[in-house]
Amino acid sequence: SVPLLPLRSGSLIPQIGLGTWPLDDDQAASAVETAISLGYRHFDTAENYRNERGVGEGLRRSGLDRAEAFITTKFNKEWHSFDGVRRAVEAATQRLGTDYVDLLLIHWPNPAQDTYVDAFRGMRAVQEEGLAKAVGVSNFKPAHLQTLADAGLVPEVNQIQLDPYRPRRDVREANARLGTLTEAWSPLGKGSRLLEDPLLGTLAAKYGKTPAQVVLRWDIQSGIVTIPKSANPERMAQNLDIFDFELDDQEMTALDTLETDAPVTDSDVFGH
Ligand code: A2P
């Protein structure tokens, strides 16, 4: 079953979660309900995705205890102030129909506003009140992390675009230095031809797995939290079925050196 990794504040995050962009409310409700029946416990949404209601609805339809689920959401730049964050998380929990979120993230740094430091202070306040069990950031680069660190603030998680073609070593090293857990969005390398890579094909054939499963296994063995999106029950199940094989050190090294010039969504401000 899916390993749980410890967050700095003490909670545990399931290492595989279900990505939900670009599902709408109805699709998200049905995807989350199905995913729960398949064993998923971690769901990743955002204000920007406009499907938090659906994610909450799927959770309720499944009958799963709230305490058994791990829900991440992210808020938009309009809320980048100390008080704004409280309004953001109150609105998000209302849409989700939950009393708290497990992980609250600043969706994009929006450095031009230069207010993510205040926002992060606001997140610490809502965390103390229990509205967010854990707090972190998304799409932060090393310089943004450093600005937070200079203010004495350390995110528990930094969720970034990451796959073998875009290994993001600089961000992962900055995260590791701070004790910030790296989470991968679009782990299957959407927008590139990653899943057609010959090395993935070779490893998939060797282990009787699919290229996607090899990529997700690389995430797991790299200590990364990964949130593949699928609305297809077979692929959802496939993406959890990666705990009966292990890549050896040579294979991990080969995957670690697959980097290409596949473009990273490099804007600091754009919502994905
Ligand atoms: P679908 O929802 O039809 O399964 P990412 O999370 O990296 O952005 O990838 C999401 C995309 O990859 C979606 O288009 C999803 O389509 C597809 N996908 C998800 N799981 C798999 C898989 N195991 N094999 C191939 N494609 C997948």
py3Dmol code that shows the C-alpha trace and the ligand (Angstrom):
import py3Dmol

protein = """\
ATOM      1  CA  SER A   1       0.000   0.000   0.000  1.00  0.00           C
ATOM      2  CA  VAL A   2       0.957   3.634  -0.370  1.00  0.00           C
ATOM      3  CA  PRO A   3       3.748   4.786   1.992  1.00  0.00           C
ATOM      4  CA  LEU A   4       3.100   7.722   4.323  1.00  0.00           C
ATOM      5  CA  LEU A   5       5.784  10.398   4.637  1.00  0.00           C
ATOM      6  CA  PRO A   6       6.081  12.599   7.718  1.00  0.00           C
ATOM      7  CA  LEU A   7       5.550  16.350   7.421  1.00  0.00           C
ATOM      8  CA  ARG A   8       7.357  18.771   9.733  1.00  0.00           C
ATOM      9  CA  SER A   9       4.196  19.570  11.661  1.00  0.00           C
ATOM     10  CA  GLY A  10       3.654  15.912  12.481  1.00  0.00           C
ATOM     11  CA  SER A  11       1.017  14.716  10.057  1.00  0.00           C
ATOM     12  CA  LEU A  12       1.585  12.003   7.465  1.00  0.00           C
ATOM     13  CA  ILE A  13       1.122  12.501   3.737  1.00  0.00           C
ATOM     14  CA  PRO A  14       0.351   9.531   1.457  1.00  0.00           C
ATOM     15  CA  GLN A  15       3.140   9.446  -1.128  1.00  0.00           C
ATOM     16  CA  ILE A  16       0.710   9.019  -4.036  1.00  0.00           C
ATOM     17  CA  GLY A  17      -2.296  11.304  -4.430  1.00  0.00           C
ATOM     18  CA  LEU A  18      -4.852  11.868  -7.139  1.00  0.00           C
ATOM     19  CA  GLY A  19      -4.346  15.011  -9.215  1.00  0.00           C
ATOM     20  CA  THR A  20      -7.678  16.586 -10.173  1.00  0.00           C
ATOM     21  CA  TRP A  21      -6.852  19.274 -12.753  1.00  0.00           C
ATOM     22  CA  PRO A  22      -8.675  19.844 -15.173  1.00  0.00           C
ATOM     23  CA  LEU A  23     -11.712  17.916 -13.888  1.00  0.00           C
ATOM     24  CA  ASP A  24     -14.912  19.863 -13.298  1.00  0.00           C
ATOM     25  CA  ASP A  25     -17.039  19.368 -10.175  1.00  0.00           C
ATOM     26  CA  ASP A  26     -19.017  16.425 -11.556  1.00  0.00           C
ATOM     27  CA  GLN A  27     -15.970  14.682 -12.966  1.00  0.00           C
ATOM     28  CA  ALA A  28     -13.994  15.310  -9.776  1.00  0.00           C
ATOM     29  CA  ALA A  29     -16.779  13.912  -7.577  1.00  0.00           C
ATOM     30  CA  SER A  30     -16.925  10.739  -9.588  1.00  0.00           C
ATOM     31  CA  ALA A  31     -13.121  10.439  -9.879  1.00  0.00           C
ATOM     32  CA  VAL A  32     -12.620  10.897  -6.127  1.00  0.00           C
ATOM     33  CA  GLU A  33     -15.355   8.410  -5.254  1.00  0.00           C
ATOM     34  CA  THR A  34     -13.840   5.818  -7.611  1.00  0.00           C
ATOM     35  CA  ALA A  35     -10.319   6.556  -6.430  1.00  0.00           C
ATOM     36  CA  ILE A  36     -11.301   5.996  -2.801  1.00  0.00           C
ATOM     37  CA  SER A  37     -12.747   2.603  -3.699  1.00  0.00           C
ATOM     38  CA  LEU A  38      -9.397   1.773  -5.342  1.00  0.00           C
ATOM     39  CA  GLY A  39      -7.392   2.790  -2.272  1.00  0.00           C
ATOM     40  CA  TYR A  40      -6.495   6.452  -2.856  1.00  0.00           C
ATOM     41  CA  ARG A  41      -6.551   8.575   0.285  1.00  0.00           C
ATOM     42  CA  HIS A  42      -4.804  11.752  -0.932  1.00  0.00           C
ATOM     43  CA  PHE A  43      -6.496  14.275  -3.238  1.00  0.00           C
ATOM     44  CA  ASP A  44      -5.011  17.405  -4.732  1.00  0.00           C
ATOM     45  CA  THR A  45      -7.239  20.319  -5.683  1.00  0.00           C
ATOM     46  CA  ALA A  46      -7.066  24.120  -5.859  1.00  0.00           C
ATOM     47  CA  GLU A  47      -9.277  27.169  -5.853  1.00  0.00           C
ATOM     48  CA  ASN A  48      -8.015  27.728  -9.388  1.00  0.00           C
ATOM     49  CA  TYR A  49      -9.266  24.314 -10.549  1.00  0.00           C
ATOM     50  CA  ARG A  50     -12.854  25.189  -9.604  1.00  0.00           C
ATOM     51  CA  ASN A  51     -13.513  21.628  -8.481  1.00  0.00           C
ATOM     52  CA  GLU A  52     -13.173  21.747  -4.686  1.00  0.00           C
ATOM     53  CA  ARG A  53     -16.932  21.221  -4.358  1.00  0.00           C
ATOM     54  CA  GLY A  54     -16.671  18.104  -6.491  1.00  0.00           C
ATOM     55  CA  VAL A  55     -13.739  16.755  -4.492  1.00  0.00           C
ATOM     56  CA  GLY A  56     -15.711  17.220  -1.267  1.00  0.00           C
ATOM     57  CA  GLU A  57     -18.771  15.633  -2.838  1.00  0.00           C
ATOM     58  CA  GLY A  58     -16.761  12.584  -3.937  1.00  0.00           C
ATOM     59  CA  LEU A  59     -15.387  12.200  -0.428  1.00  0.00           C
ATOM     60  CA  ARG A  60     -18.891  12.278   1.069  1.00  0.00           C
ATOM     61  CA  ARG A  61     -20.316   9.871  -1.506  1.00  0.00           C
ATOM     62  CA  SER A  62     -17.537   7.391  -0.742  1.00  0.00           C
ATOM     63  CA  GLY A  63     -18.464   7.249   2.947  1.00  0.00           C
ATOM     64  CA  LEU A  64     -14.781   7.450   3.904  1.00  0.00           C
ATOM     65  CA  ASP A  65     -14.100   9.051   7.294  1.00  0.00           C
ATOM     66  CA  ARG A  66     -12.777  12.585   6.915  1.00  0.00           C
ATOM     67  CA  ALA A  67      -9.839  11.646   9.126  1.00  0.00           C
ATOM     68  CA  GLU A  68      -8.800   8.933   6.666  1.00  0.00           C
ATOM     69  CA  ALA A  69      -8.512  11.381   3.765  1.00  0.00           C
ATOM     70  CA  PHE A  70      -5.684  13.802   2.996  1.00  0.00           C
ATOM     71  CA  ILE A  71      -6.864  16.868   1.088  1.00  0.00           C
ATOM     72  CA  THR A  72      -4.566  19.500  -0.355  1.00  0.00           C
ATOM     73  CA  THR A  73      -5.837  22.787  -1.729  1.00  0.00           C
ATOM     74  CA  LYS A  74      -4.154  25.946  -2.992  1.00  0.00           C
ATOM     75  CA  PHE A  75      -5.311  29.538  -3.082  1.00  0.00           C
ATOM     76  CA  ASN A  76      -5.063  32.280  -5.685  1.00  0.00           C
ATOM     77  CA  LYS A  77      -3.006  35.441  -5.537  1.00  0.00           C
ATOM     78  CA  GLU A  78      -5.975  37.603  -4.507  1.00  0.00           C
ATOM     79  CA  TRP A  79      -5.487  36.201  -0.984  1.00  0.00           C
ATOM     80  CA  HIS A  80      -1.792  36.945  -0.631  1.00  0.00           C
ATOM     81  CA  SER A  81      -1.954  38.823   2.662  1.00  0.00           C
ATOM     82  CA  PHE A  82      -1.962  37.881   6.336  1.00  0.00           C
ATOM     83  CA  ASP A  83      -5.754  38.266   6.664  1.00  0.00           C
ATOM     84  CA  GLY A  84      -6.503  37.183   3.105  1.00  0.00           C
ATOM     85  CA  VAL A  85      -5.273  33.668   3.816  1.00  0.00           C
ATOM     86  CA  ARG A  86      -7.873  33.190   6.534  1.00  0.00           C
ATOM     87  CA  ARG A  87     -10.639  34.175   4.093  1.00  0.00           C
ATOM     88  CA  ALA A  88      -9.135  31.903   1.457  1.00  0.00           C
ATOM     89  CA  VAL A  89      -9.054  28.835   3.685  1.00  0.00           C
ATOM     90  CA  GLU A  90     -12.496  29.526   5.134  1.00  0.00           C
ATOM     91  CA  ALA A  91     -13.933  29.731   1.622  1.00  0.00           C
ATOM     92  CA  ALA A  92     -12.058  26.601   0.530  1.00  0.00           C
ATOM     93  CA  THR A  93     -13.261  24.507   3.472  1.00  0.00           C
ATOM     94  CA  GLN A  94     -16.782  25.741   2.818  1.00  0.00           C
ATOM     95  CA  ARG A  95     -16.564  24.612  -0.816  1.00  0.00           C
ATOM     96  CA  LEU A  96     -15.053  21.288   0.230  1.00  0.00           C
ATOM     97  CA  GLY A  97     -17.594  20.842   3.016  1.00  0.00           C
ATOM     98  CA  THR A  98     -14.837  20.029   5.511  1.00  0.00           C
ATOM     99  CA  ASP A  99     -13.679  21.619   8.768  1.00  0.00           C
ATOM    100  CA  TYR A 100     -10.031  21.754   7.735  1.00  0.00           C
ATOM    101  CA  VAL A 101      -7.638  20.956   4.918  1.00  0.00           C
ATOM    102  CA  ASP A 102      -4.684  18.653   5.442  1.00  0.00           C
ATOM    103  CA  LEU A 103      -2.313  20.782   3.390  1.00  0.00           C
ATOM    104  CA  LEU A 104      -2.715  24.394   2.294  1.00  0.00           C
ATOM    105  CA  LEU A 105      -0.416  25.726  -0.433  1.00  0.00           C
ATOM    106  CA  ILE A 106       0.340  29.124  -1.946  1.00  0.00           C
ATOM    107  CA  HIS A 107      -0.436  28.191  -5.562  1.00  0.00           C
ATOM    108  CA  TRP A 108       2.138  30.392  -7.322  1.00  0.00           C
ATOM    109  CA  PRO A 109       4.672  32.798  -5.806  1.00  0.00           C
ATOM    110  CA  ASN A 110       3.528  35.844  -7.813  1.00  0.00           C
ATOM    111  CA  PRO A 111       6.728  37.601  -6.813  1.00  0.00           C
ATOM    112  CA  ALA A 112       5.695  40.835  -8.513  1.00  0.00           C
ATOM    113  CA  GLN A 113       3.206  41.257  -5.715  1.00  0.00           C
ATOM    114  CA  ASP A 114       5.958  40.370  -3.264  1.00  0.00           C
ATOM    115  CA  THR A 115       3.381  39.374  -0.686  1.00  0.00           C
ATOM    116  CA  TYR A 116       3.950  35.662  -0.343  1.00  0.00           C
ATOM    117  CA  VAL A 117       5.887  36.272   2.859  1.00  0.00           C
ATOM    118  CA  ASP A 118       2.830  37.892   4.472  1.00  0.00           C
ATOM    119  CA  ALA A 119       0.660  35.141   3.037  1.00  0.00           C
ATOM    120  CA  PHE A 120       2.894  32.498   4.554  1.00  0.00           C
ATOM    121  CA  ARG A 121       2.691  34.208   7.947  1.00  0.00           C
ATOM    122  CA  GLY A 122      -1.088  34.088   7.575  1.00  0.00           C
ATOM    123  CA  MET A 123      -0.850  30.382   6.822  1.00  0.00           C
ATOM    124  CA  ARG A 124       1.042  29.757  10.045  1.00  0.00           C
ATOM    125  CA  ALA A 125      -1.799  31.516  11.890  1.00  0.00           C
ATOM    126  CA  VAL A 126      -4.537  29.388  10.310  1.00  0.00           C
ATOM    127  CA  GLN A 127      -2.405  26.321  10.948  1.00  0.00           C
ATOM    128  CA  GLU A 128      -2.268  27.159  14.661  1.00  0.00           C
ATOM    129  CA  GLU A 129      -6.063  27.301  14.661  1.00  0.00           C
ATOM    130  CA  GLY A 130      -6.308  23.922  12.959  1.00  0.00           C
ATOM    131  CA  LEU A 131      -7.885  25.125   9.702  1.00  0.00           C
ATOM    132  CA  ALA A 132      -4.863  23.758   7.842  1.00  0.00           C
ATOM    133  CA  LYS A 133      -2.934  20.854   9.376  1.00  0.00           C
ATOM    134  CA  ALA A 134       0.134  21.535   7.252  1.00  0.00           C
ATOM    135  CA  VAL A 135       1.263  24.489   5.118  1.00  0.00           C
ATOM    136  CA  GLY A 136       3.471  24.840   2.105  1.00  0.00           C
ATOM    137  CA  VAL A 137       3.999  26.329  -1.319  1.00  0.00           C
ATOM    138  CA  SER A 138       3.765  25.415  -4.982  1.00  0.00           C
ATOM    139  CA  ASN A 139       5.856  26.452  -7.959  1.00  0.00           C
ATOM    140  CA  PHE A 140       8.467  28.136  -5.752  1.00  0.00           C
ATOM    141  CA  LYS A 141      12.010  28.406  -7.085  1.00  0.00           C
ATOM    142  CA  PRO A 142      15.107  28.483  -4.888  1.00  0.00           C
ATOM    143  CA  ALA A 143      15.093  32.304  -4.708  1.00  0.00           C
ATOM    144  CA  HIS A 144      11.486  32.370  -3.476  1.00  0.00           C
ATOM    145  CA  LEU A 145      12.286  29.698  -0.875  1.00  0.00           C
ATOM    146  CA  GLN A 146      15.258  31.765   0.232  1.00  0.00           C
ATOM    147  CA  THR A 147      13.085  34.861   0.680  1.00  0.00           C
ATOM    148  CA  LEU A 148      10.812  32.843   2.958  1.00  0.00           C
ATOM    149  CA  ALA A 149      13.771  31.340   4.822  1.00  0.00           C
ATOM    150  CA  ASP A 150      15.206  34.833   5.394  1.00  0.00           C
ATOM    151  CA  ALA A 151      11.927  35.647   7.146  1.00  0.00           C
ATOM    152  CA  GLY A 152      12.255  32.505   9.275  1.00  0.00           C
ATOM    153  CA  LEU A 153       9.565  30.642   7.331  1.00  0.00           C
ATOM    154  CA  VAL A 154       9.926  27.113   5.984  1.00  0.00           C
ATOM    155  CA  PRO A 155       7.233  25.461   3.861  1.00  0.00           C
ATOM    156  CA  GLU A 156       6.514  21.839   4.695  1.00  0.00           C
ATOM    157  CA  VAL A 157       5.988  20.992   1.022  1.00  0.00           C
ATOM    158  CA  ASN A 158       6.946  22.569  -2.322  1.00  0.00           C
ATOM    159  CA  GLN A 159       4.808  21.160  -5.132  1.00  0.00           C
ATOM    160  CA  ILE A 160       6.490  21.649  -8.517  1.00  0.00           C
ATOM    161  CA  GLN A 161       6.309  20.392 -12.074  1.00  0.00           C
ATOM    162  CA  LEU A 162       8.678  17.419 -11.994  1.00  0.00           C
ATOM    163  CA  ASP A 163       9.222  14.314 -14.121  1.00  0.00           C
ATOM    164  CA  PRO A 164      12.297  12.491 -15.471  1.00  0.00           C
ATOM    165  CA  TYR A 165      12.525  14.928 -18.415  1.00  0.00           C
ATOM    166  CA  ARG A 166      12.269  17.856 -15.975  1.00  0.00           C
ATOM    167  CA  PRO A 167      14.078  16.647 -12.856  1.00  0.00           C
ATOM    168  CA  ARG A 168      14.237  20.140 -11.299  1.00  0.00           C
ATOM    169  CA  ARG A 169      17.462  19.389  -9.435  1.00  0.00           C
ATOM    170  CA  ASP A 170      17.992  22.980  -8.296  1.00  0.00           C
ATOM    171  CA  VAL A 171      14.576  23.156  -6.632  1.00  0.00           C
ATOM    172  CA  ARG A 172      14.867  19.683  -5.138  1.00  0.00           C
ATOM    173  CA  GLU A 173      18.241  20.545  -3.617  1.00  0.00           C
ATOM    174  CA  ALA A 174      16.869  23.784  -2.162  1.00  0.00           C
ATOM    175  CA  ASN A 175      13.889  21.886  -0.742  1.00  0.00           C
ATOM    176  CA  ALA A 176      16.132  19.217   0.760  1.00  0.00           C
ATOM    177  CA  ARG A 177      18.385  21.791   2.434  1.00  0.00           C
ATOM    178  CA  LEU A 178      15.348  23.307   4.162  1.00  0.00           C
ATOM    179  CA  GLY A 179      13.699  20.004   5.063  1.00  0.00           C
ATOM    180  CA  THR A 180      10.858  20.798   2.645  1.00  0.00           C
ATOM    181  CA  LEU A 181       9.247  17.782   1.005  1.00  0.00           C
ATOM    182  CA  THR A 182       9.171  17.811  -2.807  1.00  0.00           C
ATOM    183  CA  GLU A 183       5.870  17.020  -4.476  1.00  0.00           C
ATOM    184  CA  ALA A 184       5.562  16.418  -8.253  1.00  0.00           C
ATOM    185  CA  TRP A 185       2.715  17.786 -10.345  1.00  0.00           C
ATOM    186  CA  SER A 186       2.272  16.405 -13.869  1.00  0.00           C
ATOM    187  CA  PRO A 187       4.575  13.541 -12.858  1.00  0.00           C
ATOM    188  CA  LEU A 188       3.873  11.724 -16.132  1.00  0.00           C
ATOM    189  CA  GLY A 189       5.356  14.564 -18.133  1.00  0.00           C
ATOM    190  CA  LYS A 190       2.294  15.765 -19.931  1.00  0.00           C
ATOM    191  CA  GLY A 191       3.214  17.916 -22.915  1.00  0.00           C
ATOM    192  CA  SER A 192       6.343  15.877 -23.626  1.00  0.00           C
ATOM    193  CA  ARG A 193       6.844  12.427 -25.101  1.00  0.00           C
ATOM    194  CA  LEU A 194       8.161  11.054 -21.812  1.00  0.00           C
ATOM    195  CA  LEU A 195       5.944   7.982 -21.792  1.00  0.00           C
ATOM    196  CA  GLU A 196       7.367   6.996 -25.200  1.00  0.00           C
ATOM    197  CA  ASP A 197      10.960   7.181 -23.981  1.00  0.00           C
ATOM    198  CA  PRO A 198      12.893   4.015 -24.952  1.00  0.00           C
ATOM    199  CA  LEU A 199      14.441   3.570 -21.495  1.00  0.00           C
ATOM    200  CA  LEU A 200      10.985   3.585 -19.917  1.00  0.00           C
ATOM    201  CA  GLY A 201       9.872   1.059 -22.518  1.00  0.00           C
ATOM    202  CA  THR A 202      12.791  -1.232 -21.688  1.00  0.00           C
ATOM    203  CA  LEU A 203      12.219  -1.030 -17.938  1.00  0.00           C
ATOM    204  CA  ALA A 204       8.472  -1.460 -18.352  1.00  0.00           C
ATOM    205  CA  ALA A 205       9.031  -4.640 -20.370  1.00  0.00           C
ATOM    206  CA  LYS A 206      11.548  -5.951 -17.838  1.00  0.00           C
ATOM    207  CA  TYR A 207       9.161  -5.560 -14.898  1.00  0.00           C
ATOM    208  CA  GLY A 208       5.889  -6.261 -16.699  1.00  0.00           C
ATOM    209  CA  LYS A 209       4.724  -2.708 -15.942  1.00  0.00           C
ATOM    210  CA  THR A 210       3.778   0.326 -18.027  1.00  0.00           C
ATOM    211  CA  PRO A 211       6.065   3.319 -18.648  1.00  0.00           C
ATOM    212  CA  ALA A 212       3.805   5.379 -16.367  1.00  0.00           C
ATOM    213  CA  GLN A 213       4.275   2.884 -13.548  1.00  0.00           C
ATOM    214  CA  VAL A 214       8.061   3.013 -13.985  1.00  0.00           C
ATOM    215  CA  VAL A 215       7.970   6.819 -13.738  1.00  0.00           C
ATOM    216  CA  LEU A 216       5.829   6.738 -10.598  1.00  0.00           C
ATOM    217  CA  ARG A 217       8.132   4.110  -9.092  1.00  0.00           C
ATOM    218  CA  TRP A 218      11.062   6.475  -9.748  1.00  0.00           C
ATOM    219  CA  ASP A 219       9.152   9.176  -7.837  1.00  0.00           C
ATOM    220  CA  ILE A 220       8.548   6.836  -4.900  1.00  0.00           C
ATOM    221  CA  GLN A 221      12.167   5.665  -4.714  1.00  0.00           C
ATOM    222  CA  SER A 222      13.330   9.287  -5.015  1.00  0.00           C
ATOM    223  CA  GLY A 223      11.369  10.225  -1.888  1.00  0.00           C
ATOM    224  CA  ILE A 224       9.034  12.460  -3.875  1.00  0.00           C
ATOM    225  CA  VAL A 225       5.288  12.758  -3.299  1.00  0.00           C
ATOM    226  CA  THR A 226       3.516  12.281  -6.622  1.00  0.00           C
ATOM    227  CA  ILE A 227       0.004  13.194  -7.773  1.00  0.00           C
ATOM    228  CA  PRO A 228      -0.771  11.669 -11.187  1.00  0.00           C
ATOM    229  CA  LYS A 229      -4.105  12.796 -12.555  1.00  0.00           C
ATOM    230  CA  SER A 230      -6.416  10.262 -14.083  1.00  0.00           C
ATOM    231  CA  ALA A 231     -10.150  10.131 -14.469  1.00  0.00           C
ATOM    232  CA  ASN A 232      -9.952   6.622 -15.921  1.00  0.00           C
ATOM    233  CA  PRO A 233     -10.491   3.858 -13.317  1.00  0.00           C
ATOM    234  CA  GLU A 234      -8.032   1.472 -14.977  1.00  0.00           C
ATOM    235  CA  ARG A 235      -5.249   4.038 -15.105  1.00  0.00           C
ATOM    236  CA  MET A 236      -6.089   5.183 -11.570  1.00  0.00           C
ATOM    237  CA  ALA A 237      -5.657   1.600 -10.375  1.00  0.00           C
ATOM    238  CA  GLN A 238      -2.508   1.189 -12.473  1.00  0.00           C
ATOM    239  CA  ASN A 239      -0.967   4.282 -10.888  1.00  0.00           C
ATOM    240  CA  LEU A 240      -1.316   2.750  -7.398  1.00  0.00           C
ATOM    241  CA  ASP A 241      -0.029  -0.656  -8.453  1.00  0.00           C
ATOM    242  CA  ILE A 242       3.679   0.068  -8.170  1.00  0.00           C
ATOM    243  CA  PHE A 243       4.621  -1.640  -4.921  1.00  0.00           C
ATOM    244  CA  ASP A 244       5.483  -5.080  -6.285  1.00  0.00           C
ATOM    245  CA  PHE A 245       8.713  -4.144  -8.078  1.00  0.00           C
ATOM    246  CA  GLU A 246      11.843  -2.142  -7.385  1.00  0.00           C
ATOM    247  CA  LEU A 247      14.198  -0.268  -9.693  1.00  0.00           C
ATOM    248  CA  ASP A 248      17.858  -1.017  -8.958  1.00  0.00           C
ATOM    249  CA  ASP A 249      20.514   1.658  -8.389  1.00  0.00           C
ATOM    250  CA  GLN A 250      21.720   1.584 -11.987  1.00  0.00           C
ATOM    251  CA  GLU A 251      18.191   1.991 -13.283  1.00  0.00           C
ATOM    252  CA  MET A 252      17.523   4.843 -10.879  1.00  0.00           C
ATOM    253  CA  THR A 253      20.724   6.550 -12.061  1.00  0.00           C
ATOM    254  CA  ALA A 254      19.728   6.068 -15.689  1.00  0.00           C
ATOM    255  CA  LEU A 255      16.330   7.633 -14.990  1.00  0.00           C
ATOM    256  CA  ASP A 256      18.041  10.426 -13.055  1.00  0.00           C
ATOM    257  CA  THR A 257      19.937  11.391 -16.198  1.00  0.00           C
ATOM    258  CA  LEU A 258      17.038  11.518 -18.670  1.00  0.00           C
ATOM    259  CA  GLU A 259      16.712  15.306 -18.484  1.00  0.00           C
ATOM    260  CA  THR A 260      15.748  16.970 -21.773  1.00  0.00           C
ATOM    261  CA  ASP A 261      14.963  20.533 -22.748  1.00  0.00           C
ATOM    262  CA  ALA A 262      11.235  19.819 -22.316  1.00  0.00           C
ATOM    263  CA  PRO A 263       9.955  23.230 -21.200  1.00  0.00           C
ATOM    264  CA  VAL A 264       9.075  23.744 -17.556  1.00  0.00           C
ATOM    265  CA  THR A 265       5.994  25.873 -16.940  1.00  0.00           C
ATOM    266  CA  ASP A 266       8.340  28.556 -15.842  1.00  0.00           C
ATOM    267  CA  SER A 267       6.072  31.475 -15.124  1.00  0.00           C
ATOM    268  CA  ASP A 268       5.880  32.477 -11.471  1.00  0.00           C
ATOM    269  CA  VAL A 269       2.340  33.738 -11.859  1.00  0.00           C
ATOM    270  CA  PHE A 270       0.379  31.538 -14.213  1.00  0.00           C
ATOM    271  CA  GLY A 271      -2.100  28.993 -12.855  1.00  0.00           C
ATOM    272  CA  HIS A 272      -1.770  25.543 -14.390  1.00  0.00           C
TER     273      HIS A 272
END
"""
ligand_1 = """\
27
A2P
P -6.560 10.042 -18.156
O -7.230 10.947 -17.162
O -7.405 9.800 -19.350
O -6.044 8.769 -17.527
P -0.185 14.279 -15.282
O -0.832 14.020 -13.951
O 1.263 13.913 -15.319
O -0.454 15.669 -15.806
O -0.819 13.268 -16.346
C -2.158 13.310 -16.587
C -2.411 12.789 -17.959
O -1.858 11.471 -18.101
C -3.875 12.658 -18.220
O -4.060 13.001 -19.558
C -4.176 11.196 -17.951
O -5.250 10.794 -18.753
C -2.889 10.526 -18.353
N -2.579 9.347 -17.549
C -2.796 9.135 -16.237
N -2.343 7.951 -15.845
C -1.805 7.369 -16.935
C -1.172 6.109 -17.171
N -1.008 5.236 -16.206
N -0.746 5.855 -18.433
C -0.921 6.746 -19.432
N -1.511 7.939 -19.267
C -1.949 8.255 -18.030
"""
view = py3Dmol.view(width=600, height=400)
view.addModel(protein, "pdb")
view.setStyle({"model": 0}, {"cartoon": {"style": "trace"}})
view.addModel(ligand_1, "xyz")
view.setStyle({"model": 1}, {"stick": {}})
view.zoomTo()
view.show()
